[in-house]
């Protein structure tokens, strides 16, 4: 079924289907809900204004994901705030600590903070694939389309990212004990 970006019904269907995925991808790049919302709106605005036709809803989704990723990365590059972003991630509230099990929740929150910091320390090409794979739930084929690389290259990058994360997290663990 052909999708026209300027057709109101098509736009609404794509917006409703993909909004949460788009904002989630952007959020994992910028770590700021307000900026993620703004960039998500800009992504959909570009979709509508471009007056494009897509062969399927999946093709429209991949186009949106690519635009969202590029907008988020450009935002980071232009604002030159990568160190601030790492600090924000470290201080992001993960969840409310349940008083009945506060120690366990505190440990889990610290673990999440360490994982986020380790992901943020990855090179951009590895960070992007691991975020799309693990947090956005995209499969290898979809990630390849979003990033404009081969599916094999995605698999290699995911493997390398996981390996580097494992090394980083096991190093932190050794430093503690």
PyMOL commands that place a pseudoatom at each C-alpha (Angstrom):
pseudoatom trace, name=CA, resn=UNK, resi=1, chain=A, elem=C, hetatm=0, pos=[0.000, 0.000, 0.000]
pseudoatom trace, name=CA, resn=UNK, resi=2, chain=A, elem=C, hetatm=0, pos=[1.527, 3.282, -1.129]
pseudoatom trace, name=CA, resn=UNK, resi=3, chain=A, elem=C, hetatm=0, pos=[2.015, 5.990, 1.512]
pseudoatom trace, name=CA, resn=UNK, resi=4, chain=A, elem=C, hetatm=0, pos=[1.918, 9.705, 0.663]
pseudoatom trace, name=CA, resn=UNK, resi=5, chain=A, elem=C, hetatm=0, pos=[3.451, 11.911, 3.334]
pseudoatom trace, name=CA, resn=UNK, resi=6, chain=A, elem=C, hetatm=0, pos=[1.064, 14.797, 2.604]
pseudoatom trace, name=CA, resn=UNK, resi=7, chain=A, elem=C, hetatm=0, pos=[-2.085, 12.696, 2.681]
pseudoatom trace, name=CA, resn=UNK, resi=8, chain=A, elem=C, hetatm=0, pos=[-3.732, 13.443, 6.046]
pseudoatom trace, name=CA, resn=UNK, resi=9, chain=A, elem=C, hetatm=0, pos=[-4.922, 9.867, 6.615]
pseudoatom trace, name=CA, resn=UNK, resi=10, chain=A, elem=C, hetatm=0, pos=[-1.553, 8.375, 5.680]
pseudoatom trace, name=CA, resn=UNK, resi=11, chain=A, elem=C, hetatm=0, pos=[0.266, 10.925, 7.840]
pseudoatom trace, name=CA, resn=UNK, resi=12, chain=A, elem=C, hetatm=0, pos=[-1.984, 10.234, 10.834]
pseudoatom trace, name=CA, resn=UNK, resi=13, chain=A, elem=C, hetatm=0, pos=[-1.554, 6.462, 10.456]
pseudoatom trace, name=CA, resn=UNK, resi=14, chain=A, elem=C, hetatm=0, pos=[2.250, 6.738, 10.255]
pseudoatom trace, name=CA, resn=UNK, resi=15, chain=A, elem=C, hetatm=0, pos=[2.374, 9.254, 13.109]
pseudoatom trace, name=CA, resn=UNK, resi=16, chain=A, elem=C, hetatm=0, pos=[0.234, 7.062, 15.360]
pseudoatom trace, name=CA, resn=UNK, resi=17, chain=A, elem=C, hetatm=0, pos=[2.189, 3.916, 14.483]
pseudoatom trace, name=CA, resn=UNK, resi=18, chain=A, elem=C, hetatm=0, pos=[5.721, 5.301, 14.732]
pseudoatom trace, name=CA, resn=UNK, resi=19, chain=A, elem=C, hetatm=0, pos=[5.697, 8.264, 17.122]
pseudoatom trace, name=CA, resn=UNK, resi=20, chain=A, elem=C, hetatm=0, pos=[6.809, 6.278, 20.191]
pseudoatom trace, name=CA, resn=UNK, resi=21, chain=A, elem=C, hetatm=0, pos=[9.595, 4.505, 18.314]
pseudoatom trace, name=CA, resn=UNK, resi=22, chain=A, elem=C, hetatm=0, pos=[10.905, 7.783, 16.876]
pseudoatom trace, name=CA, resn=UNK, resi=23, chain=A, elem=C, hetatm=0, pos=[10.935, 9.606, 20.217]
pseudoatom trace, name=CA, resn=UNK, resi=24, chain=A, elem=C, hetatm=0, pos=[12.531, 6.586, 21.889]
pseudoatom trace, name=CA, resn=UNK, resi=25, chain=A, elem=C, hetatm=0, pos=[15.363, 6.491, 19.341]
pseudoatom trace, name=CA, resn=UNK, resi=26, chain=A, elem=C, hetatm=0, pos=[15.960, 10.222, 19.724]
pseudoatom trace, name=CA, resn=UNK, resi=27, chain=A, elem=C, hetatm=0, pos=[15.783, 10.010, 23.526]
pseudoatom trace, name=CA, resn=UNK, resi=28, chain=A, elem=C, hetatm=0, pos=[18.540, 7.384, 23.553]
pseudoatom trace, name=CA, resn=UNK, resi=29, chain=A, elem=C, hetatm=0, pos=[20.735, 9.820, 21.661]
pseudoatom trace, name=CA, resn=UNK, resi=30, chain=A, elem=C, hetatm=0, pos=[20.033, 13.159, 23.353]
pseudoatom trace, name=CA, resn=UNK, resi=31, chain=A, elem=C, hetatm=0, pos=[18.902, 12.003, 26.839]
pseudoatom trace, name=CA, resn=UNK, resi=32, chain=A, elem=C, hetatm=0, pos=[16.620, 15.010, 27.201]
pseudoatom trace, name=CA, resn=UNK, resi=33, chain=A, elem=C, hetatm=0, pos=[12.833, 14.611, 26.985]
pseudoatom trace, name=CA, resn=UNK, resi=34, chain=A, elem=C, hetatm=0, pos=[12.151, 18.178, 25.839]
pseudoatom trace, name=CA, resn=UNK, resi=35, chain=A, elem=C, hetatm=0, pos=[14.753, 18.058, 23.082]
pseudoatom trace, name=CA, resn=UNK, resi=36, chain=A, elem=C, hetatm=0, pos=[13.578, 14.563, 22.076]
pseudoatom trace, name=CA, resn=UNK, resi=37, chain=A, elem=C, hetatm=0, pos=[10.017, 15.868, 21.751]
pseudoatom trace, name=CA, resn=UNK, resi=38, chain=A, elem=C, hetatm=0, pos=[11.155, 18.849, 19.660]
pseudoatom trace, name=CA, resn=UNK, resi=39, chain=A, elem=C, hetatm=0, pos=[13.261, 16.677, 17.356]
pseudoatom trace, name=CA, resn=UNK, resi=40, chain=A, elem=C, hetatm=0, pos=[10.437, 14.159, 17.001]
pseudoatom trace, name=CA, resn=UNK, resi=41, chain=A, elem=C, hetatm=0, pos=[8.090, 16.931, 15.933]
pseudoatom trace, name=CA, resn=UNK, resi=42, chain=A, elem=C, hetatm=0, pos=[10.709, 18.222, 13.496]
pseudoatom trace, name=CA, resn=UNK, resi=43, chain=A, elem=C, hetatm=0, pos=[11.083, 14.713, 12.075]
pseudoatom trace, name=CA, resn=UNK, resi=44, chain=A, elem=C, hetatm=0, pos=[7.367, 14.442, 11.387]
pseudoatom trace, name=CA, resn=UNK, resi=45, chain=A, elem=C, hetatm=0, pos=[7.247, 17.999, 10.071]
pseudoatom trace, name=CA, resn=UNK, resi=46, chain=A, elem=C, hetatm=0, pos=[9.941, 17.140, 7.519]
pseudoatom trace, name=CA, resn=UNK, resi=47, chain=A, elem=C, hetatm=0, pos=[8.013, 14.012, 6.603]
pseudoatom trace, name=CA, resn=UNK, resi=48, chain=A, elem=C, hetatm=0, pos=[4.880, 16.025, 5.893]
pseudoatom trace, name=CA, resn=UNK, resi=49, chain=A, elem=C, hetatm=0, pos=[6.569, 18.928, 4.103]
pseudoatom trace, name=CA, resn=UNK, resi=50, chain=A, elem=C, hetatm=0, pos=[8.669, 16.731, 1.783]
pseudoatom trace, name=CA, resn=UNK, resi=51, chain=A, elem=C, hetatm=0, pos=[5.611, 15.513, -0.151]
pseudoatom trace, name=CA, resn=UNK, resi=52, chain=A, elem=C, hetatm=0, pos=[7.124, 12.067, -0.619]
pseudoatom trace, name=CA, resn=UNK, resi=53, chain=A, elem=C, hetatm=0, pos=[5.627, 8.754, -1.632]
pseudoatom trace, name=CA, resn=UNK, resi=54, chain=A, elem=C, hetatm=0, pos=[6.713, 5.481, -0.048]
pseudoatom trace, name=CA, resn=UNK, resi=55, chain=A, elem=C, hetatm=0, pos=[5.959, 1.967, -1.313]
pseudoatom trace, name=CA, resn=UNK, resi=56, chain=A, elem=C, hetatm=0, pos=[5.003, 0.782, 2.181]
pseudoatom trace, name=CA, resn=UNK, resi=57, chain=A, elem=C, hetatm=0, pos=[4.570, 1.854, 5.797]
pseudoatom trace, name=CA, resn=UNK, resi=58, chain=A, elem=C, hetatm=0, pos=[7.890, 0.171, 6.635]
pseudoatom trace, name=CA, resn=UNK, resi=59, chain=A, elem=C, hetatm=0, pos=[9.709, 2.307, 4.070]
pseudoatom trace, name=CA, resn=UNK, resi=60, chain=A, elem=C, hetatm=0, pos=[8.146, 5.437, 5.581]
pseudoatom trace, name=CA, resn=UNK, resi=61, chain=A, elem=C, hetatm=0, pos=[9.197, 4.254, 9.070]
pseudoatom trace, name=CA, resn=UNK, resi=62, chain=A, elem=C, hetatm=0, pos=[12.801, 3.650, 7.966]
pseudoatom trace, name=CA, resn=UNK, resi=63, chain=A, elem=C, hetatm=0, pos=[12.916, 7.119, 6.396]
pseudoatom trace, name=CA, resn=UNK, resi=64, chain=A, elem=C, hetatm=0, pos=[11.592, 8.654, 9.620]
pseudoatom trace, name=CA, resn=UNK, resi=65, chain=A, elem=C, hetatm=0, pos=[14.124, 6.734, 11.726]
pseudoatom trace, name=CA, resn=UNK, resi=66, chain=A, elem=C, hetatm=0, pos=[16.995, 7.893, 9.546]
pseudoatom trace, name=CA, resn=UNK, resi=67, chain=A, elem=C, hetatm=0, pos=[15.857, 11.532, 9.723]
pseudoatom trace, name=CA, resn=UNK, resi=68, chain=A, elem=C, hetatm=0, pos=[15.332, 11.259, 13.496]
pseudoatom trace, name=CA, resn=UNK, resi=69, chain=A, elem=C, hetatm=0, pos=[18.782, 9.771, 14.010]
pseudoatom trace, name=CA, resn=UNK, resi=70, chain=A, elem=C, hetatm=0, pos=[20.429, 12.459, 11.883]
pseudoatom trace, name=CA, resn=UNK, resi=71, chain=A, elem=C, hetatm=0, pos=[18.552, 15.299, 13.588]
pseudoatom trace, name=CA, resn=UNK, resi=72, chain=A, elem=C, hetatm=0, pos=[19.533, 13.986, 17.021]
pseudoatom trace, name=CA, resn=UNK, resi=73, chain=A, elem=C, hetatm=0, pos=[23.183, 13.518, 16.084]
pseudoatom trace, name=CA, resn=UNK, resi=74, chain=A, elem=C, hetatm=0, pos=[23.299, 16.958, 14.475]
pseudoatom trace, name=CA, resn=UNK, resi=75, chain=A, elem=C, hetatm=0, pos=[21.801, 18.444, 17.610]
pseudoatom trace, name=CA, resn=UNK, resi=76, chain=A, elem=C, hetatm=0, pos=[24.571, 16.915, 19.702]
pseudoatom trace, name=CA, resn=UNK, resi=77, chain=A, elem=C, hetatm=0, pos=[27.286, 17.991, 17.281]
pseudoatom trace, name=CA, resn=UNK, resi=78, chain=A, elem=C, hetatm=0, pos=[26.030, 21.540, 17.017]
pseudoatom trace, name=CA, resn=UNK, resi=79, chain=A, elem=C, hetatm=0, pos=[25.415, 22.051, 20.702]
pseudoatom trace, name=CA, resn=UNK, resi=80, chain=A, elem=C, hetatm=0, pos=[28.811, 20.559, 21.639]
pseudoatom trace, name=CA, resn=UNK, resi=81, chain=A, elem=C, hetatm=0, pos=[27.367, 19.233, 24.851]
pseudoatom trace, name=CA, resn=UNK, resi=82, chain=A, elem=C, hetatm=0, pos=[28.476, 15.617, 24.877]
pseudoatom trace, name=CA, resn=UNK, resi=83, chain=A, elem=C, hetatm=0, pos=[30.036, 15.921, 28.318]
pseudoatom trace, name=CA, resn=UNK, resi=84, chain=A, elem=C, hetatm=0, pos=[26.881, 17.537, 29.679]
pseudoatom trace, name=CA, resn=UNK, resi=85, chain=A, elem=C, hetatm=0, pos=[24.828, 14.690, 28.237]
pseudoatom trace, name=CA, resn=UNK, resi=86, chain=A, elem=C, hetatm=0, pos=[26.978, 12.099, 29.996]
pseudoatom trace, name=CA, resn=UNK, resi=87, chain=A, elem=C, hetatm=0, pos=[26.456, 13.973, 33.271]
pseudoatom trace, name=CA, resn=UNK, resi=88, chain=A, elem=C, hetatm=0, pos=[22.706, 14.152, 32.691]
pseudoatom trace, name=CA, resn=UNK, resi=89, chain=A, elem=C, hetatm=0, pos=[22.591, 10.411, 32.047]
pseudoatom trace, name=CA, resn=UNK, resi=90, chain=A, elem=C, hetatm=0, pos=[24.438, 9.749, 35.269]
pseudoatom trace, name=CA, resn=UNK, resi=91, chain=A, elem=C, hetatm=0, pos=[21.923, 11.809, 37.214]
pseudoatom trace, name=CA, resn=UNK, resi=92, chain=A, elem=C, hetatm=0, pos=[18.769, 10.725, 35.369]
pseudoatom trace, name=CA, resn=UNK, resi=93, chain=A, elem=C, hetatm=0, pos=[16.181, 9.319, 37.729]
pseudoatom trace, name=CA, resn=UNK, resi=94, chain=A, elem=C, hetatm=0, pos=[15.675, 5.707, 36.748]
pseudoatom trace, name=CA, resn=UNK, resi=95, chain=A, elem=C, hetatm=0, pos=[12.655, 4.856, 38.818]
pseudoatom trace, name=CA, resn=UNK, resi=96, chain=A, elem=C, hetatm=0, pos=[11.130, 5.497, 42.208]
pseudoatom trace, name=CA, resn=UNK, resi=97, chain=A, elem=C, hetatm=0, pos=[12.818, 3.516, 44.941]
pseudoatom trace, name=CA, resn=UNK, resi=98, chain=A, elem=C, hetatm=0, pos=[10.387, 1.241, 46.742]
pseudoatom trace, name=CA, resn=UNK, resi=99, chain=A, elem=C, hetatm=0, pos=[10.897, 1.659, 50.488]
pseudoatom trace, name=CA, resn=UNK, resi=100, chain=A, elem=C, hetatm=0, pos=[10.352, -2.079, 51.078]
pseudoatom trace, name=CA, resn=UNK, resi=101, chain=A, elem=C, hetatm=0, pos=[13.259, -2.960, 48.853]
pseudoatom trace, name=CA, resn=UNK, resi=102, chain=A, elem=C, hetatm=0, pos=[15.318, 0.228, 48.756]
pseudoatom trace, name=CA, resn=UNK, resi=103, chain=A, elem=C, hetatm=0, pos=[18.721, -1.431, 48.708]
pseudoatom trace, name=CA, resn=UNK, resi=104, chain=A, elem=C, hetatm=0, pos=[17.865, -3.631, 45.738]
pseudoatom trace, name=CA, resn=UNK, resi=105, chain=A, elem=C, hetatm=0, pos=[16.360, -0.685, 43.849]
pseudoatom trace, name=CA, resn=UNK, resi=106, chain=A, elem=C, hetatm=0, pos=[19.414, 1.463, 44.605]
pseudoatom trace, name=CA, resn=UNK, resi=107, chain=A, elem=C, hetatm=0, pos=[21.727, -1.240, 43.264]
pseudoatom trace, name=CA, resn=UNK, resi=108, chain=A, elem=C, hetatm=0, pos=[19.579, -1.616, 40.139]
pseudoatom trace, name=CA, resn=UNK, resi=109, chain=A, elem=C, hetatm=0, pos=[19.594, 2.161, 39.625]
pseudoatom trace, name=CA, resn=UNK, resi=110, chain=A, elem=C, hetatm=0, pos=[23.379, 2.232, 39.941]
pseudoatom trace, name=CA, resn=UNK, resi=111, chain=A, elem=C, hetatm=0, pos=[23.679, -0.653, 37.476]
pseudoatom trace, name=CA, resn=UNK, resi=112, chain=A, elem=C, hetatm=0, pos=[21.482, 1.208, 34.973]
pseudoatom trace, name=CA, resn=UNK, resi=113, chain=A, elem=C, hetatm=0, pos=[23.619, 4.317, 35.434]
pseudoatom trace, name=CA, resn=UNK, resi=114, chain=A, elem=C, hetatm=0, pos=[26.783, 2.327, 34.757]
pseudoatom trace, name=CA, resn=UNK, resi=115, chain=A, elem=C, hetatm=0, pos=[25.283, 0.727, 31.650]
pseudoatom trace, name=CA, resn=UNK, resi=116, chain=A, elem=C, hetatm=0, pos=[24.131, 4.110, 30.317]
pseudoatom trace, name=CA, resn=UNK, resi=117, chain=A, elem=C, hetatm=0, pos=[27.573, 5.610, 30.948]
pseudoatom trace, name=CA, resn=UNK, resi=118, chain=A, elem=C, hetatm=0, pos=[29.256, 2.625, 29.261]
pseudoatom trace, name=CA, resn=UNK, resi=119, chain=A, elem=C, hetatm=0, pos=[26.962, 2.952, 26.238]
pseudoatom trace, name=CA, resn=UNK, resi=120, chain=A, elem=C, hetatm=0, pos=[27.632, 6.694, 26.066]
pseudoatom trace, name=CA, resn=UNK, resi=121, chain=A, elem=C, hetatm=0, pos=[31.384, 6.006, 26.048]
pseudoatom trace, name=CA, resn=UNK, resi=122, chain=A, elem=C, hetatm=0, pos=[31.134, 3.799, 22.946]
pseudoatom trace, name=CA, resn=UNK, resi=123, chain=A, elem=C, hetatm=0, pos=[32.208, 5.231, 19.583]
pseudoatom trace, name=CA, resn=UNK, resi=124, chain=A, elem=C, hetatm=0, pos=[29.224, 6.747, 17.780]
pseudoatom trace, name=CA, resn=UNK, resi=125, chain=A, elem=C, hetatm=0, pos=[28.928, 3.964, 15.178]
pseudoatom trace, name=CA, resn=UNK, resi=126, chain=A, elem=C, hetatm=0, pos=[28.757, 1.277, 17.881]
pseudoatom trace, name=CA, resn=UNK, resi=127, chain=A, elem=C, hetatm=0, pos=[26.589, 3.327, 20.241]
pseudoatom trace, name=CA, resn=UNK, resi=128, chain=A, elem=C, hetatm=0, pos=[23.978, 3.881, 17.542]
pseudoatom trace, name=CA, resn=UNK, resi=129, chain=A, elem=C, hetatm=0, pos=[23.581, 0.193, 16.602]
pseudoatom trace, name=CA, resn=UNK, resi=130, chain=A, elem=C, hetatm=0, pos=[23.377, -0.992, 20.193]
pseudoatom trace, name=CA, resn=UNK, resi=131, chain=A, elem=C, hetatm=0, pos=[20.764, 1.644, 21.037]
pseudoatom trace, name=CA, resn=UNK, resi=132, chain=A, elem=C, hetatm=0, pos=[18.673, 0.759, 18.006]
pseudoatom trace, name=CA, resn=UNK, resi=133, chain=A, elem=C, hetatm=0, pos=[18.991, -2.973, 18.720]
pseudoatom trace, name=CA, resn=UNK, resi=134, chain=A, elem=C, hetatm=0, pos=[18.581, -3.092, 22.481]
pseudoatom trace, name=CA, resn=UNK, resi=135, chain=A, elem=C, hetatm=0, pos=[16.440, -0.075, 23.310]
pseudoatom trace, name=CA, resn=UNK, resi=136, chain=A, elem=C, hetatm=0, pos=[14.373, 0.441, 20.190]
pseudoatom trace, name=CA, resn=UNK, resi=137, chain=A, elem=C, hetatm=0, pos=[13.898, -3.250, 19.478]
pseudoatom trace, name=CA, resn=UNK, resi=138, chain=A, elem=C, hetatm=0, pos=[14.680, -2.997, 15.781]
pseudoatom trace, name=CA, resn=UNK, resi=139, chain=A, elem=C, hetatm=0, pos=[15.900, -6.080, 13.957]
pseudoatom trace, name=CA, resn=UNK, resi=140, chain=A, elem=C, hetatm=0, pos=[19.178, -6.181, 12.007]
pseudoatom trace, name=CA, resn=UNK, resi=141, chain=A, elem=C, hetatm=0, pos=[17.463, -5.507, 8.674]
pseudoatom trace, name=CA, resn=UNK, resi=142, chain=A, elem=C, hetatm=0, pos=[15.681, -2.409, 9.987]
pseudoatom trace, name=CA, resn=UNK, resi=143, chain=A, elem=C, hetatm=0, pos=[18.868, -1.080, 11.605]
pseudoatom trace, name=CA, resn=UNK, resi=144, chain=A, elem=C, hetatm=0, pos=[20.726, -1.584, 8.323]
pseudoatom trace, name=CA, resn=UNK, resi=145, chain=A, elem=C, hetatm=0, pos=[18.110, 0.465, 6.479]
pseudoatom trace, name=CA, resn=UNK, resi=146, chain=A, elem=C, hetatm=0, pos=[18.117, 3.222, 9.096]
pseudoatom trace, name=CA, resn=UNK, resi=147, chain=A, elem=C, hetatm=0, pos=[21.914, 3.534, 9.128]
pseudoatom trace, name=CA, resn=UNK, resi=148, chain=A, elem=C, hetatm=0, pos=[22.432, 2.870, 5.427]
pseudoatom trace, name=CA, resn=UNK, resi=149, chain=A, elem=C, hetatm=0, pos=[24.831, -0.027, 5.999]
pseudoatom trace, name=CA, resn=UNK, resi=150, chain=A, elem=C, hetatm=0, pos=[24.693, -3.752, 5.295]
pseudoatom trace, name=CA, resn=UNK, resi=151, chain=A, elem=C, hetatm=0, pos=[22.928, -6.175, 7.606]
pseudoatom trace, name=CA, resn=UNK, resi=152, chain=A, elem=C, hetatm=0, pos=[26.249, -8.008, 8.068]
pseudoatom trace, name=CA, resn=UNK, resi=153, chain=A, elem=C, hetatm=0, pos=[27.902, -4.767, 9.138]
pseudoatom trace, name=CA, resn=UNK, resi=154, chain=A, elem=C, hetatm=0, pos=[25.107, -4.197, 11.671]
pseudoatom trace, name=CA, resn=UNK, resi=155, chain=A, elem=C, hetatm=0, pos=[25.700, -7.652, 13.156]
pseudoatom trace, name=CA, resn=UNK, resi=156, chain=A, elem=C, hetatm=0, pos=[29.443, -7.000, 13.385]
pseudoatom trace, name=CA, resn=UNK, resi=157, chain=A, elem=C, hetatm=0, pos=[28.881, -3.630, 15.061]
pseudoatom trace, name=CA, resn=UNK, resi=158, chain=A, elem=C, hetatm=0, pos=[26.375, -5.072, 17.546]
pseudoatom trace, name=CA, resn=UNK, resi=159, chain=A, elem=C, hetatm=0, pos=[28.862, -7.833, 18.406]
pseudoatom trace, name=CA, resn=UNK, resi=160, chain=A, elem=C, hetatm=0, pos=[31.687, -5.304, 18.871]
pseudoatom trace, name=CA, resn=UNK, resi=161, chain=A, elem=C, hetatm=0, pos=[29.502, -2.983, 20.936]
pseudoatom trace, name=CA, resn=UNK, resi=162, chain=A, elem=C, hetatm=0, pos=[28.422, -5.815, 23.228]
pseudoatom trace, name=CA, resn=UNK, resi=163, chain=A, elem=C, hetatm=0, pos=[32.043, -6.916, 23.614]
pseudoatom trace, name=CA, resn=UNK, resi=164, chain=A, elem=C, hetatm=0, pos=[33.188, -3.381, 24.514]
pseudoatom trace, name=CA, resn=UNK, resi=165, chain=A, elem=C, hetatm=0, pos=[30.280, -2.985, 26.946]
pseudoatom trace, name=CA, resn=UNK, resi=166, chain=A, elem=C, hetatm=0, pos=[31.118, -6.302, 28.564]
pseudoatom trace, name=CA, resn=UNK, resi=167, chain=A, elem=C, hetatm=0, pos=[34.753, -5.216, 28.943]
pseudoatom trace, name=CA, resn=UNK, resi=168, chain=A, elem=C, hetatm=0, pos=[33.810, -1.781, 30.307]
pseudoatom trace, name=CA, resn=UNK, resi=169, chain=A, elem=C, hetatm=0, pos=[31.312, -3.151, 32.791]
pseudoatom trace, name=CA, resn=UNK, resi=170, chain=A, elem=C, hetatm=0, pos=[33.577, -5.971, 33.973]
pseudoatom trace, name=CA, resn=UNK, resi=171, chain=A, elem=C, hetatm=0, pos=[36.390, -3.420, 34.469]
pseudoatom trace, name=CA, resn=UNK, resi=172, chain=A, elem=C, hetatm=0, pos=[34.115, -1.291, 36.637]
pseudoatom trace, name=CA, resn=UNK, resi=173, chain=A, elem=C, hetatm=0, pos=[33.150, -4.390, 38.602]
pseudoatom trace, name=CA, resn=UNK, resi=174, chain=A, elem=C, hetatm=0, pos=[36.824, -5.269, 39.227]
pseudoatom trace, name=CA, resn=UNK, resi=175, chain=A, elem=C, hetatm=0, pos=[37.536, -1.705, 40.333]
pseudoatom trace, name=CA, resn=UNK, resi=176, chain=A, elem=C, hetatm=0, pos=[34.835, -1.977, 42.991]
pseudoatom trace, name=CA, resn=UNK, resi=177, chain=A, elem=C, hetatm=0, pos=[35.937, -5.303, 44.464]
for i in range(1, 177): cmd.bond("trace and resi %d" % i, "trace and resi %d" % (i + 1))
show_as sticks, trace
zoom trace
